[in-house]
Amino acid sequence: MQVKDGIALTSFKKEVGDDDIFRGFNLENREEGEEQFNLDREEILEATILFIKGRFDPFLKNPILTWLRDSLEHRLWPPARSDALSDWGVEPLTNFCGHIKGLGCMQNFDLKEALEQYSRLKKNLRENSNFGMPFREFWEYVSRHFSDKLEYFMVLIPIRVSLLILADTSCNERGISEYNRIHTASRPNLEVSKVRNLFAIKHYGPQSAGAFDAEELYERWQQIITESNGGAQTNAKRRNLGALLRKIMQTAQSKHCDSGMPKADSS
């Protein structure tokens, strides 16, 4: 930090103009503007805090995450020789097991046996050398190294289910950012359905033009329209679309040749 500005600070400096105006707020600290400067700074901080709380508080207060924190967050467990350790997390774990009881893996689940195993597991693992690991790494370690031990097999079922829960919003935020890159100010009239289709094509479609089989798509399209009313030959728009698909096929084949890949058979 002493040698080079970080990404966030660099971006901030780019957005601040020569007049010290940042997104409409005057950031210049001068004597005659000290009062307004403090008001603007306070407004920026309050807006930022409200934004963060509004976005993450409902997520962090979700009862499922609360149950997991109060039972399986091992770093919150009382000391190994404490009387409170045996009772720690029993009710939250019971609630979590009740929430996921409809899953297939819970069909033969015995809650009483799981709680007994949970009590032994806490005592045995509290002083384990890997106890300081983060939540996910710790329980993945326990799942790998204790899965063949019958003394923990029942309680490991809900523990493994908990590892499938993504306790953050990064995936959603990346998806929102991707939508914003597709639906831009220069393309404001895109319908939601088209934006969704473009998003799906980008993430689930072929990774390159070489993987796109235009010939197969063209043959399937020809089959569909010839079976529909009127056929392809009676509609100029359909004939034009057919020519476009053939052009795409030729372009894909030429890229195959340019990259040294064998040319697709177009017979």
Sequence and secondary structure as in RCSB ss.txt:
>XXXX:A:sequence
MQVKDGIALTSFKKEVGDDDIFRGFNLENREEGEEQFNLDREEILEATILFIKGRFDPFLKNPILTWLRDSLEHR
LWPPARSDALSDWGVEPLTNFCGHIKGLGCMQNFDLKEALEQYSRLKKNLRENSNFGMPFREFWEYVSRHFSDKL
EYFMVLIPIRVSLLILADTSCNERGISEYNRIHTASRPNLEVSKVRNLFAIKHYGPQSAGAFDAEELYERWQQII
TESNGGAQTNAKRRNLGALLRKIMQTAQSKHCDSGMPKADSS
>XXXX:A:secstr
  SS  HHHHHHHHHS TT EETTEE    GGGHHHHHHHHHHHHHHHHHHHHHHHHHHHT HHHHHHHHHH GG
GS  TT THHHHTTHHHHHHHHHHTTTSGGGTT  HHHHHHHHHHHHHHHTT TTTTS HHHHHHHHHHHSTT G
GGTTTHHHHHHHTTS  SSHHHHHHHHHHHHHS TTSTT  HHHHHHHHHHHHHS SSGGG  HHHHHHHHHHHH
HHSTT GGG HHHHHHHHHHHHHHHHHHHHHHHTT       
